[in-house]
Amino acid sequence: MFKRLAFISLVCMMFTSCGFLKSYTAKYDVSLATVESPADARAQFGETKVASFTDGQINKYRYEDDYIDIVWYVSSTQFNFDLKNKSNHTIKINWDDISYVDCEGKTGRVMHSGVKYNERNNSQPASTIPKGASLSDILLPTDNVYFTSGKYGGWNERLLIPSIYQNQEAFAKEASSYVGKTMKILMPIMIENVQNDYTFEFTINSLLNPELGVKK
């Protein structure tokens, strides 16, 4: 379902760019800026580090300590991640305990791959990752999922960062206002039955296409 929605979103963007529905779409550079790991991370988890790298044309970001190795990729509507368990124990992710803080500071729940849109507010079973194993998944803010009725209605996903404007004036006035703001993922991870709180903070670094707001 996620792939189908991504395709629909792409088609919609093609229509707007081709002029069928004239609008202006902002594009942003978003990176993993900081990670707050458990308070005694240096003593218990070893050295921690955040690094960026390019996978094809996609910018990805890795956080690593002695227990986990997680790679993030931020798309327009969701957070994609690959989490490897480096510890000698099974770790657990309680999806119901994960929180998302959007760029306006509003906190909400998340859903992940395999959860139906109409069940997004239900309790989600935890995932366990054995030692040495990995989990590839996504995080999607439940507040960003909505249903529209009518002939062309259906389930939709809002953008993580408001990005679509009806005219150049609105684009020029509002698009750059999101630069410098942050989004956060609060992800508790259970290791040996102890909850370890990780906070991943993503920064909106720059507007990649400011020329859209400039009249020629």
Phi, psi and chi 1 to 4 in degrees:
 res  aa     phi    psi   chi1   chi2   chi3   chi4
   1 MET       -  -37.8 -175.3  177.9  -70.2      -
   2 PHE   -63.0  -41.5  -71.8  100.4      -      -
   3 LYS   -65.0  -37.4  -70.0 -177.0  178.1  178.9
   4 ARG   -65.7  -41.3 -179.2  174.9   65.1   82.4
   5 LEU   -67.1  -38.1 -103.9  172.8      -      -
   6 ALA   -61.8  -38.7      -      -      -      -
   7 PHE   -66.0  -42.1  175.0   75.4      -      -
   8 ILE   -61.8  -42.3  -67.4  173.1      -      -
   9 SER   -62.0  -39.6  -60.8      -      -      -
  10 LEU   -64.2  -42.8  176.4   60.3      -      -
  11 VAL   -61.9  -41.7  170.8      -      -      -
  12 CYS   -61.9  -40.0  -69.7      -      -      -
  13 MET   -66.4  -34.7  -68.9 -178.7   67.1      -
  14 MET   -65.2  -39.3  -70.6  173.2   63.7      -
  15 PHE   -65.3  -41.5  -87.8  105.0      -      -
  16 THR   -68.6  -39.7   57.3      -      -      -
  17 SER   -69.9  -26.0   64.2      -      -      -
  18 CYS   -86.5   -4.4  -68.9      -      -      -
  19 GLY    96.5    0.0      -      -      -      -
  20 PHE   -64.4  -42.7  -69.5   96.1      -      -
  21 LEU  -128.9   97.2  -63.6  172.0      -      -
  22 LYS   -66.1  122.0 -174.2   63.7  174.5  178.9
  23 SER  -156.0  171.2   63.6      -      -      -
  24 TYR  -125.3  121.3  -62.3   80.7      -      -
  25 THR  -109.0  119.9  -57.3      -      -      -
  26 ALA   -78.3  143.6      -      -      -      -
  27 LYS  -121.5  135.9  -63.4 -179.9 -179.2  179.3
  28 TYR  -124.2  151.5  -64.7   95.1      -      -
  29 ASP   -94.4  118.1  171.9   47.6      -      -
  30 VAL  -121.6  132.3  179.6      -      -      -
  31 SER  -133.8  157.7   66.7      -      -      -
  32 LEU   -77.3  112.0  175.6   61.3      -      -
  33 ALA   -90.5  -50.7      -      -      -      -
  34 THR  -142.6  159.6   61.0      -      -      -
  35 VAL  -132.6  123.7  178.6      -      -      -
  36 GLU   -94.6  111.9  -69.4 -176.2   20.9      -
  37 SER  -100.2  174.6   50.2      -      -      -
  38 PRO   -49.5  150.0  -29.8   37.2      -      -
  39 ALA   -53.9  -38.2      -      -      -      -
  40 ASP  -100.2   34.6   58.5  -12.0      -      -
  41 ALA   -58.5  -41.7      -      -      -      -
  42 ARG   -63.6  -40.6 -175.0  176.7  -64.3  -84.3
  43 ALA   -75.6  -41.3      -      -      -      -
  44 GLN   -92.9  -37.2 -178.8 -179.8   -7.0      -
  45 PHE  -103.2   -2.6  -70.4   71.0      -      -
  46 GLY    80.6 -170.7      -      -      -      -
  47 GLU   -65.9  137.8  -69.4  -65.3  -33.3      -
  48 THR  -110.5  150.7   61.9      -      -      -
  49 LYS  -154.4  147.4   49.0 -170.4  174.4 -176.7
  50 VAL  -120.0  130.1  177.4      -      -      -
  51 ALA  -137.8  154.3      -      -      -      -
  52 SER  -116.6  151.3   62.1      -      -      -
  53 PHE  -155.9  165.5   63.3   96.1      -      -
  54 THR  -109.7  128.9  -58.0      -      -      -
  55 ASP  -114.6   96.3 -176.0   -0.6      -      -
  56 GLY    69.5 -117.3      -      -      -      -
  57 GLN  -106.7   11.9  -65.5 -177.0  -23.2      -
  58 ILE  -104.7  129.8  -61.5  175.3      -      -
  59 ASN   -85.8  125.1  -67.4  -34.2      -      -
  60 LYS  -122.8  160.5  -65.4 -174.3  176.2 -177.9
  61 TYR  -136.0  134.4  -59.2   88.1      -      -
  62 ARG  -118.0  134.9  165.2  176.8  -84.3  125.0
  63 TYR  -116.0  140.1  166.6   82.1      -      -
  64 GLU  -146.6  135.9 -173.2  174.5    4.3      -
  65 ASP  -138.1 -164.8   58.3   31.1      -      -
  66 ASP   -74.1  -10.0  -74.4   -8.6      -      -
  67 TYR  -109.7  -38.1  -80.7   63.4      -      -
  68 ILE  -133.2  155.4   66.1  169.4      -      -
  69 ASP  -133.6  111.3  179.8  -12.8      -      -
  70 ILE  -125.1  132.0 -174.4  167.6      -      -
  71 VAL  -114.1  129.0  173.8      -      -      -
  72 TRP  -111.9  143.9  -68.4   94.4      -      -
  73 TYR  -136.7  125.4  158.4   57.8      -      -
  74 VAL  -100.7  117.6 -175.6      -      -      -
  75 SER   -96.2 -172.7   69.4      -      -      -
  76 SER   -70.9  -24.2   60.1      -      -      -
  77 THR  -123.4  -11.6   59.9      -      -      -
  78 GLN  -153.5  165.3   62.6 -165.7   34.5      -
  79 PHE  -103.5  123.5  -64.0   84.7      -      -
  80 ASN  -103.8  139.2  -52.9  -96.5      -      -
  81 PHE  -147.1  154.7   69.8   89.8      -      -
  82 ASP  -123.2  116.4  -64.4  -63.0      -      -
  83 LEU  -113.6  122.3  173.1   61.0      -      -
  84 LYS  -108.3  134.4 -178.9  177.9 -179.2 -179.7
  85 ASN   -86.7  108.0  179.2    3.6      -      -
  86 LYS   -90.9   -9.2  -66.5  176.8   58.4 -179.3
  87 SER   -78.3  177.8   76.2      -      -      -
  88 ASN   -97.8   16.7  -68.8  -42.0      -      -
  89 HIS  -132.2  159.1  -47.2  -82.7      -      -
  90 THR   -72.9  134.6  -65.2      -      -      -
  91 ILE  -112.5  158.5   65.7  176.0      -      -
  92 LYS  -132.5  140.3  179.9 -176.1  -67.0 -174.2
  93 ILE  -112.8  117.1  -62.3  178.7      -      -
  94 ASN   -92.5  101.5  -67.5  -42.8      -      -
  95 TRP   -59.8  -33.2  -59.6  105.3      -      -
  96 ASP   -66.8  -20.0  -70.2  -18.7      -      -
  97 ASP   -92.2   -6.4  -65.8  -24.9      -      -
  98 ILE   -80.9  136.2  -62.9  177.7      -      -
  99 SER  -121.5  153.1  -62.1      -      -      -
 100 TYR  -124.4  134.2  166.7   67.4      -      -
 101 VAL  -115.4  116.6 -177.3      -      -      -
 102 ASP   -79.9 -179.2   68.2   14.6      -      -
 103 CYS   -70.9   -6.7   56.3      -      -      -
 104 GLU  -103.4    3.6  -60.8  -63.9  -11.8      -
 105 GLY    88.2    8.0      -      -      -      -
 106 LYS   -85.4  133.4 -178.9 -179.0  177.0 -178.6
 107 THR   -99.0  140.8  -57.2      -      -      -
 108 GLY  -155.4  178.3      -      -      -      -
 109 ARG   -81.9  168.9  -75.8  168.3   47.6   88.7
 110 VAL  -129.8  158.1  -59.5      -      -      -
 111 MET  -121.1  165.6   58.9 -173.5  -70.2      -
 112 HIS  -131.7  180.0   66.9  109.8      -      -
 113 SER   -59.1  138.0 -179.0      -      -      -
 114 GLY    97.7  -14.5      -      -      -      -
 115 VAL   -88.4  129.7  176.6      -      -      -
 116 LYS   -71.5  146.4  -64.0  179.8  179.6  179.4
 117 TYR   -57.7  -41.4  -70.5  106.9      -      -
 118 ASN   -76.9   -2.0   60.9  -10.0      -      -
 119 GLU  -115.7   17.5  -62.7  177.4   -6.1      -
 120 ARG   -64.4  -23.9   64.1 -166.6 -177.9  -77.9
 121 ASN   -95.3    1.0  -67.1  -41.3      -      -
 122 ASN   -80.2  164.1  -64.5  -11.5      -      -
 123 SER   -65.0  140.8  179.6      -      -      -
 124 GLN  -113.8  125.7  -57.1  171.3   51.5      -
 125 PRO   -58.1  146.8  -22.2   33.4      -      -
 126 ALA   -70.7  156.6      -      -      -      -
 127 SER  -111.2  136.4  -66.8      -      -      -
 128 THR  -109.8  142.8   56.7      -      -      -
 129 ILE  -125.1  109.2  -50.8  173.0      -      -
 130 PRO   -62.7  162.3  -21.0   33.9      -      -
 131 LYS   -59.7  135.3   62.9  178.3 -178.0  179.1
 132 GLY    81.4   -7.3      -      -      -      -
 133 ALA   -94.2  168.5      -      -      -      -
 134 SER  -130.8  158.9  -61.0      -      -      -
 135 LEU  -132.3  125.8  171.7   69.5      -      -
 136 SER  -107.1  126.3  -64.4      -      -      -
 137 ASP  -156.5 -178.6 -145.5  -41.5      -      -
 138 ILE  -131.7  158.3   64.1   96.1      -      -
 139 LEU  -122.0  125.9  -67.2  178.7      -      -
 140 LEU  -127.2  120.6  173.3   63.2      -      -
 141 PRO   -59.5  126.7  -22.8   34.4      -      -
 142 THR   -65.8  -28.8   56.5      -      -      -
 143 ASP   -67.2  -17.0  -72.3  -19.1      -      -
 144 ASN   -90.5   -2.3  -73.0    3.5      -      -
 145 VAL  -100.5  130.0  176.5      -      -      -
 146 TYR  -148.8  161.5   63.9   99.0      -      -
 147 PHE  -118.0  135.5 -177.5   83.1      -      -
 148 THR  -118.2  139.6   54.9      -      -      -
 149 SER   -92.6  178.2   57.8      -      -      -
 150 GLY   104.9  178.3      -      -      -      -
 151 LYS   -57.5  -40.9 -176.6  177.3 -179.8 -179.5
 152 TYR  -109.2   23.8  -60.3  104.5      -      -
 153 GLY   -79.6 -177.4      -      -      -      -
 154 GLY   148.2 -171.3      -      -      -      -
 155 TRP   -80.5  140.6  -71.1  100.7      -      -
 156 ASN  -137.4  161.4  -63.0  -83.4      -      -
 157 GLU  -121.1  129.9  -60.3  173.7   11.8      -
 158 ARG   -77.0  155.9  -66.6 -172.9 -179.4   88.7
 159 LEU   -70.8  147.6  -59.4  173.6      -      -
 160 LEU   -61.8  -37.9  -67.9  173.7      -      -
 161 ILE  -118.7  122.6  -50.2  168.0      -      -
 162 PRO   -53.8  123.8  -27.0   36.1      -      -
 163 SER  -135.9   -8.0  -56.9      -      -      -
 164 ILE  -107.1  126.6  -59.6  176.8      -      -
 165 TYR  -126.7  146.5  -58.1   91.3      -      -
 166 GLN   -82.3  -17.0  -61.5  -54.8  -49.7      -
 167 ASN  -152.2  168.4   51.9   63.0      -      -
 168 GLN   -65.8  -34.2  -75.1 -177.3  -54.0      -
 169 GLU   -61.8  -45.7  -70.8   76.5   10.7      -
 170 ALA   -66.3  -40.3      -      -      -      -
 171 PHE   -60.0  -49.8 -177.6  101.2      -      -
 172 ALA   -62.5  -33.7      -      -      -      -
 173 LYS   -81.0  -36.4 -179.4 -179.7  179.5 -179.5
 174 GLU  -111.6  -31.3  -60.2  177.1   33.3      -
 175 ALA   -58.1  -43.9      -      -      -      -
 176 SER   -74.2  -11.8   61.4      -      -      -
 177 SER   -68.9  -16.6   66.5      -      -      -
 178 TYR   -86.6  -13.4  -68.2   96.9      -      -
 179 VAL   -64.5  130.4  174.9      -      -      -
 180 GLY    96.9  -14.9      -      -      -      -
 181 LYS   -79.2  166.1  -68.4 -172.0  175.7 -176.4
 182 THR  -127.9  159.7   61.6      -      -      -
 183 MET  -128.6  144.0  -60.7  176.7  -72.9      -
 184 LYS  -129.4  144.6  -65.2 -178.3 -179.5 -179.8
 185 ILE  -116.8  117.7  -63.4  -68.9      -      -
 186 LEU   -99.0  108.6  -74.0   68.2      -      -
 187 MET  -121.7   98.1  179.3 -175.9  -75.1      -
 188 PRO   -72.9  134.8  -14.7   29.9      -      -
 189 ILE  -124.3  125.3  -63.0  177.9      -      -
 190 MET   -85.8  121.7  -61.3  -66.0  -66.9      -
 191 ILE  -128.0  119.2  -54.2  173.9      -      -
 192 GLU    53.4   42.1  -66.7 -172.2  -88.6      -
 193 ASN    64.5   18.5  -65.4  -41.9      -      -
 194 VAL  -114.1  130.1  175.7      -      -      -
 195 GLN   -80.5  123.8  177.8  170.9  -56.4      -
 196 ASN  -114.1  117.8  -61.9  -86.0      -      -
 197 ASP   -90.5  119.5  -63.6  -35.6      -      -
 198 TYR  -111.6  135.4  -71.7   87.0      -      -
 199 THR  -122.3  117.9  -60.0      -      -      -
 200 PHE  -102.5  117.3  -59.7   91.4      -      -
 201 GLU  -106.6  124.7 -178.5  173.6  -72.6      -
 202 PHE  -109.7  132.2  -60.8   84.4      -      -
 203 THR  -108.1  137.6  -63.2      -      -      -
 204 ILE   -84.8  102.6  -55.5  170.2      -      -
 205 ASN   -78.7  -42.3  -63.1  -48.6      -      -
 206 SER  -161.5  160.9   62.1      -      -      -
 207 LEU   -91.7  120.6  177.0   63.4      -      -
 208 LEU   -81.5  -19.4  -63.4  176.5      -      -
 209 ASN  -131.2   57.7   53.5  -13.6      -      -
 210 PRO   -63.4  -19.2   25.6  -36.2      -      -
 211 GLU   -64.8  -18.4   70.3  -81.8   -2.8      -
 212 LEU   -64.5  -25.0  -72.2 -174.3      -      -
 213 GLY   -91.6    5.6      -      -      -      -
 214 VAL  -106.0  119.6  179.0      -      -      -
 215 LYS   -76.8  139.2  -71.0 -172.3  175.5 -179.2
 216 LYS  -102.4      -  -63.2 -179.4 -179.8  179.6
